[in-house]
Amino acid sequence: MKFAERIKQVVPIPPAEQAALNVIITNHWLLGQLSEVMDPHGITPPQYNVLRILRGCHPGYASVSDIRDRLLERTPDTTRLLNRLHRKRLIRRQRNREDQRVVEVRISKWGLNLLEAMQADVDGLFSVLEGQLSEGQFLSLSTMLDALREGLE
């Protein structure tokens, strides 16, 4: 559904506002699609994001602050997010030997297995998206979104 049809706005909206609202709508739609893919596996998109971050560090550890900095969606309750993953035995935590204030986190074998089991479902979602735009259009979209955020973060 096109943006104008979606919001049913009669008064014209300035292009910058229209684009921002369109990004928000698309974000919510995409998160809903990701949630549908991840729900049968018992995790949420933010939990999936943490597992992917940790898989990238595997077999090493990442500190809680490193994870917080790399999350796609900024959240003040990173510890709670990690607690949920720890209860599911998808991650392991330990205190840094040199600085006990630092908590180090790594993905467990169950977390790695879960990501592997989910891969076909996640790939399926992205292959559907790939059918919507050309590779060049996706690259242009990414470039434009980077330019939009540049200097604002």
HUWOUR-V929049 format. One record per residue. RES is the residue in one letter. PHI is phi in whole degrees, 0 to 359 (NA if undefined). Layout:
res;phi
RES;PHI
RES;PHI
This chain:
res;phi
M;NA
K;290
F;306
A;299
E;293
R;295
I;268
K;51
Q;270
V;274
V;282
P;301
I;254
P;304
P;306
A;296
E;293
Q;300
A;297
A;298
L;296
N;295
V;297
I;297
I;300
T;294
N;300
H;297
W;297
L;294
L;297
G;296
Q;296
L;297
S;299
E;297
V;288
M;272
D;305
P;298
H;267
G;81
I;227
T;255
P;305
P;297
Q;294
Y;299
N;301
V;298
L;297
R;294
I;300
L;291
R;298
G;294
C;268
H;300
P;269
G;279
Y;250
A;231
S;283
V;301
S;292
D;297
I;297
R;303
D;292
R;263
L;299
L;293
E;249
R;293
T;222
P;283
D;253
T;300
T;299
R;296
L;299
L;293
N;300
R;297
L;294
H;293
R;299
K;276
R;64
L;268
I;224
R;233
R;234
Q;205
R;279
N;294
R;293
E;274
D;222
Q;298
R;286
V;269
V;259
E;256
V;233
R;219
I;284
S;271
K;296
W;291
G;295
L;297
N;296
L;296
L;300
E;295
A;293
M;276
Q;305
A;296
D;293
V;294
D;301
G;299
L;297
F;291
S;290
V;296
L;298
E;300
G;284
Q;272
L;223
S;281
E;300
G;297
Q;294
F;297
L;295
S;295
L;300
S;298
T;297
M;295
L;294
D;299
A;297
L;297
R;281
E;304
G;84
L;258
E;273
